[in-house]
């Protein structure tokens, strides 16, 4: 009886949510392209373009983001009654750049975008940035948009074929991943298809993705570059590629990302998508993943499978890095006076809201490293690039090192939660 009642309530809530979607949105995407600029202490936004894309790949029921992950957040309000109708958290390159030494010396701008279902009625969109001093979101920019505005551009249809890698579920019932190629020439697109298939195989080789693979769609856009490979500035290698990916992002050799966010969105918008994954045509170790922004990994490296799942853990589930060696130290990246938003990191300031429910009653907090505890969920010091004052849930995990083969219990729970958020 209780089970029947639960599913009846769940079905009713889904019907109500779908009715809300149909009332406020149509089956398309509104993309706002903007400039995000500033220094280590300042930031400002400037509108670039409003784009109407022909598909909406996201959930039609989970429209409001209740997790509130990310360093940035946006909300969409119906203009007539100021009802919140959509929101999402995200991160970006600008926020990471603000922690670099360069940001202390110069101003710099970054292309960024947000997307949400195309509204039927005028809306107000508000952009927020997480305050480093208290962890709250501060309003930074807002814009009123009339969907009938004739300056909203239709997305350009690009002359690239789409390859279905995996899955055929309706987009609103699946996590839709779009794979974009960088550094594959026209004659290498067959290789890109094989690499895309290897991507799916790699992702579903690891739990919990393996057990939930029926909730995923994976499609690839067969876009080609003029030249093969990706940029390696320190070696004076600068091929002309469709997405301009480059190692040495922020002068970190293995950090391979792209500053051309507009090109990324233009390619991704050719199909419905929730997550963007860029495969680079290189054997060089590296990549990156930013929450609700995009992921990158080398397609030909011997560690590609683990790079793929690690970076997707960042971009999809908001998981933080759990390593803390000196080569990756970011002074001041986190404010240790309050809890980080990432579900797998804690300062113990408010641990009840993290994975405390997964820790055994007899497990010490913080957890010492012993032969027994290294196999348990605990609270191990070191994580988020901090050796002291930040804690991780397992001695080892795919968000810590590639020595192990699994996500820890806490990271797995966060991934499963996000799969349900997109596909229920």
C-alpha positions in Angstrom: 0.0 0.0 0.0 2.8 2.5 0.9 4.7 1.6 -2.2 1.5 2.2 -4.3 0.9 5.5 -2.6 4.6 6.6 -3.2 4.4 6.0 -6.9 1.0 7.7 -7.1 2.4 10.8 -5.5 5.6 10.6 -7.7 3.4 10.3 -10.8 1.2 13.2 -9.7 4.2 15.5 -9.1 5.6 14.5 -12.5 2.4 15.5 -14.2 2.3 18.8 -12.4 5.9 19.5 -13.3 5.3 18.7 -16.9 2.3 20.9 -16.9 4.5 23.7 -15.6 7.0 23.1 -18.3 4.3 23.2 -21.0 2.9 26.4 -19.5 6.2 28.3 -19.4 8.4 26.8 -22.1 8.4 25.5 -25.6 10.6 22.6 -27.0 13.7 24.7 -27.8 16.6 26.3 -25.9 17.4 29.9 -25.2 21.1 30.4 -25.0 22.6 33.6 -23.5 26.1 34.3 -24.6 28.0 36.8 -22.5 31.4 38.1 -21.5 32.6 37.4 -18.0 35.6 39.6 -17.1 37.6 41.2 -14.3 40.6 40.6 -12.1 41.2 38.4 -9.0 39.0 40.7 -7.0 36.5 42.1 -9.5 34.0 40.7 -12.1 31.5 42.1 -14.5 29.1 40.7 -17.1 28.3 42.0 -20.6 25.7 40.6 -22.9 26.9 39.2 -26.3 24.1 37.3 -28.0 20.7 35.7 -27.5 20.4 32.4 -29.5 17.4 30.2 -30.1 18.6 26.6 -30.4 16.1 24.0 -31.9 16.3 21.4 -29.2 15.9 21.1 -25.4 17.8 18.2 -24.0 17.2 18.7 -20.3 14.7 17.5 -17.8 11.1 18.8 -18.1 10.3 18.0 -14.5 13.4 19.0 -12.4 13.4 22.6 -13.5 14.6 24.3 -10.3 18.0 23.4 -9.0 17.7 22.4 -5.3 21.3 21.2 -5.0 22.8 24.7 -5.4 26.2 23.4 -6.4 28.7 25.5 -8.3 30.5 28.8 -7.9 27.9 30.5 -10.1 24.1 30.3 -10.3 21.4 31.7 -12.5 17.6 31.9 -12.0 14.8 32.5 -14.5 11.7 34.3 -13.3 8.4 34.7 -15.1 8.2 38.4 -15.6 4.4 38.7 -15.0 4.3 37.2 -11.5 8.0 36.8 -10.6 7.6 33.0 -10.1 10.9 31.1 -10.2 10.6 28.8 -13.2 14.1 27.6 -13.8 17.6 27.6 -12.2 21.0 26.0 -12.4 24.4 26.1 -10.7 27.6 25.9 -12.7 31.3 26.8 -12.7 33.6 28.3 -15.4 37.1 29.1 -16.5 36.9 32.7 -15.3 36.4 31.6 -11.7 39.4 29.3 -11.8 41.5 32.0 -13.5 40.7 34.4 -10.7 42.9 32.1 -8.4 45.9 32.5 -10.6 48.8 34.9 -10.3 48.0 36.5 -13.7 44.6 37.6 -12.3 46.4 39.8 -9.8 48.2 41.7 -12.5 45.8 42.0 -15.5 42.1 42.1 -16.4 40.9 39.4 -18.7 37.6 38.4 -20.4 36.1 35.0 -21.0 33.2 33.9 -23.3 30.5 32.0 -21.4 26.9 30.9 -22.0 23.9 29.6 -20.0 21.0 27.7 -21.5 17.5 27.0 -20.4 14.2 26.0 -22.1 12.9 28.6 -24.5 10.3 30.7 -22.6 6.8 31.4 -24.0 6.5 34.6 -22.0 8.9 37.5 -21.0 11.3 36.4 -18.3 13.9 38.0 -16.0 17.3 36.2 -15.8 19.5 36.8 -12.7 23.2 35.8 -12.5 24.8 35.1 -9.2 28.4 34.6 -8.0 29.3 32.7 -4.9 30.9 35.0 -2.3 34.3 33.7 -1.3 34.0 35.2 2.2 30.7 33.7 3.3 29.7 31.1 0.7 26.5 32.8 -0.3 25.4 33.8 -3.8 25.5 37.5 -4.6 23.5 39.0 -7.5 25.9 40.3 -10.2 23.9 40.8 -13.3 20.3 40.6 -14.6 18.5 40.9 -17.9 14.9 41.0 -19.0 14.1 39.0 -22.1 11.1 39.0 -24.3 10.9 35.7 -26.4 9.3 37.7 -29.2 12.4 40.0 -29.5 13.4 39.8 -33.1 17.1 40.2 -32.1 17.1 36.6 -30.8 19.1 34.8 -33.4 18.2 31.3 -34.7 21.1 28.9 -34.2 23.1 28.3 -37.3 22.7 24.7 -38.7 26.2 23.5 -39.2 27.1 21.0 -42.0 28.2 18.1 -39.7 26.7 14.7 -39.4 25.6 13.3 -36.1 26.7 9.8 -35.0 24.6 8.0 -32.4 27.1 6.4 -30.0 24.7 4.9 -27.4 21.1 5.0 -26.3 17.8 6.1 -27.8 15.7 7.2 -24.8 13.6 10.5 -25.0 16.0 13.3 -24.0 13.9 14.4 -21.0 14.3 10.8 -19.6 18.0 10.5 -20.0 21.4 12.1 -19.3 22.3 13.4 -22.8 26.0 13.6 -23.5 27.3 15.3 -26.7 30.8 14.4 -27.7 32.7 17.0 -29.6 36.0 16.3 -31.5 39.0 18.6 -31.5 42.0 18.1 -33.6 40.5 15.4 -35.9 40.8 16.2 -39.6 38.1 15.2 -42.1 40.1 12.0 -42.9 40.3 11.2 -39.2 36.6 11.2 -38.4 36.4 7.4 -38.6 39.0 7.4 -35.8 36.8 9.9 -33.9 33.8 7.5 -34.1 36.0 4.7 -32.7 37.2 7.0 -29.9 33.6 8.0 -29.2 32.6 4.4 -28.9 35.6 3.9 -26.6 34.4 6.8 -24.5 31.1 5.1 -23.9 32.8 1.8 -23.1 35.1 3.5 -20.7 32.3 5.4 -18.9 30.2 2.3 -18.5 33.1 0.2 -17.2 32.9 2.0 -13.9 30.2 2.0 -11.3 27.7 3.6 -10.8 27.6 4.5 -14.5 27.6 0.8 -15.4 24.4 0.1 -13.4 22.6 3.2 -14.8 23.8 3.0 -18.4 20.2 2.6 -19.6 19.6 6.2 -18.5 22.1 7.7 -20.9 22.2 8.9 -24.5 25.5 9.6 -26.1 25.8 11.3 -29.5 28.8 12.7 -31.4 29.0 15.7 -33.7 31.3 14.8 -36.6 33.0 18.2 -36.9 36.5 18.3 -38.4 39.5 20.5 -37.9 41.9 21.9 -40.6 44.9 20.3 -38.8 45.5 17.3 -36.6 46.2 17.4 -32.8 45.9 20.1 -30.2 47.9 23.1 -29.1 51.0 22.6 -26.9 52.3 26.1 -26.4 55.5 25.2 -24.6 56.5 23.1 -27.6 55.4 25.8 -30.1 52.7 23.5 -31.5 49.6 25.5 -32.6 47.4 23.4 -35.0 44.3 25.1 -36.4 41.4 23.1 -34.8 37.7 23.5 -34.6 37.6 24.2 -30.8 41.1 25.5 -30.2 41.8 23.2 -27.2 45.2 23.7 -25.6 47.5 22.2 -23.0 49.1 24.6 -20.5 45.8 26.3 -19.6 46.7 28.7 -16.8 50.3 27.5 -17.4 49.5 24.0 -16.1 51.0 21.5 -18.5 48.4 18.8 -18.2 45.4 21.2 -18.0 43.9 21.0 -21.5 40.9 23.3 -22.1 39.4 25.7 -24.7 38.7 29.4 -24.3 36.4 29.4 -27.4 33.2 28.7 -25.5 31.0 30.1 -28.3 32.4 27.5 -30.8 31.8 24.8 -28.2 28.2 25.8 -27.7 27.6 26.2 -31.5 28.6 22.6 -32.1 26.9 21.2 -29.0 23.6 22.9 -30.0 23.2 20.8 -33.1 21.5 18.1 -30.9 19.8 17.9 -27.5 22.4 17.7 -24.7 22.9 18.0 -20.9 26.7 17.5 -20.8 29.4 18.5 -23.2 32.5 16.2 -23.5 35.4 17.1 -25.8 37.7 14.4 -27.1 41.1 15.7 -28.2 43.1 13.8 -30.8 46.3 13.4 -28.8 48.3 10.9 -26.8 49.5 13.5 -24.4 48.2 13.1 -20.8 45.7 15.7 -19.8 42.2 17.2 -19.8 39.9 19.0 -17.5 36.3 19.1 -16.3 34.2 22.0 -15.0 30.8 21.6 -13.4 28.0 22.2 -15.9 30.5 23.8 -18.3 32.3 21.1 -20.3 34.9 18.3 -20.0 38.0 17.5 -22.0 40.2 14.5 -22.2 42.9 13.0 -24.4 41.5 10.2 -26.5 44.7 8.3 -27.1 46.5 8.3 -23.7 46.9 5.0 -21.9 45.0 6.5 -19.0 42.2 7.9 -21.1 39.5 5.7 -19.5 40.2 7.0 -16.0 40.7 10.5 -17.3 37.2 10.3 -18.8 35.4 9.2 -15.7 37.4 11.5 -13.4 36.7 14.6 -15.5 33.1 13.6 -16.0 32.8 13.3 -12.2 33.7 17.0 -12.0 31.4 18.3 -14.8 28.4 16.1 -14.2 28.2 15.5 -10.4 30.1 18.5 -9.1 32.8 16.3 -7.5 35.9 18.1 -6.2 39.4 17.0 -6.6 40.6 15.0 -3.6 44.3 15.3 -4.2 46.5 17.9 -2.4 50.1 17.5 -3.5 52.3 20.6 -3.9 52.2 20.6 -7.7 48.5 21.3 -7.7 48.3 23.5 -4.6 46.0 26.5 -5.0 46.5 29.0 -2.2 43.1 30.4 -1.2 41.1 28.2 -3.7 38.7 27.4 -0.8 37.7 29.4 2.2 38.2 26.9 5.1 35.9 28.9 7.3 32.7 27.3 5.8 31.7 24.1 4.0 32.7 23.8 0.3 29.7 23.1 -2.0 31.3 20.0 -3.5 29.5 16.9 -2.1 32.8 15.0 -1.5 34.8 17.6 0.4 34.3 19.0 3.9 35.9 21.4 6.3 33.9 19.8 9.2 32.2 23.1 9.8 28.8 21.6 9.1 29.5 17.9 8.4 26.0 16.9 9.1 25.1 18.1 5.7 27.7 16.1 4.0 28.3 12.3 4.1 28.2 11.8 7.9 25.2 9.4 7.4 27.6 7.1 5.5 30.3 7.0 8.2 30.2 4.1 10.7 29.4 5.0 14.3 32.7 3.6 15.5 34.8 5.4 12.8 36.7 8.3 14.2 36.1 11.8 12.8 38.7 12.9 11.5 39.7 9.4 10.5 43.3 8.2 11.0 45.0 6.2 8.2 45.2 2.6 9.4 45.0 -0.8 7.7 41.4 -1.0 8.7 40.2 2.5 7.9 41.6 2.7 4.4 38.8 0.4 3.3 36.0 2.4 5.1 34.1 5.6 4.4 35.6 8.1 6.8 36.9 11.7 7.0 40.5 11.7 5.8 42.5 14.9 6.0 43.7 16.3 2.7 41.7 17.2 -0.4 40.6 20.0 -2.6 44.3 21.0 -3.1 44.6 21.5 0.7 46.8 19.3 2.8 45.3 20.6 6.1 41.8 21.7 7.1 40.0 20.0 4.2 38.8 16.4 4.3 37.8 13.7 1.8 35.5 10.6 2.3 37.9 7.8 1.4 41.6 7.0 1.6 41.5 6.6 -2.2 39.0 7.2 -5.0 39.0 8.0 -8.7 38.7 11.7 -7.6 41.9 11.2 -5.6 44.3 9.0 -7.7 44.1 6.7 -10.6 45.6 3.9 -8.5 42.2 2.6 -7.6 39.5 1.4 -9.9 36.4 2.8 -8.2 34.5 5.8 -7.0 34.1 5.8 -3.3 30.7 5.4 -1.6 30.2 9.2 -1.2 31.1 10.0 -4.8 29.0 7.2 -6.1 26.0 8.5 -4.2 26.5 12.0 -5.6 26.7 10.6 -9.2 23.5 8.5 -8.7 21.7 11.5 -7.3 22.6 13.6 -10.4 21.5 10.8 -12.7 18.1 10.8 -11.1 17.9 14.6 -11.3 18.3 14.5 -15.1 16.5 11.4 -16.0 13.5 10.9 -13.5 
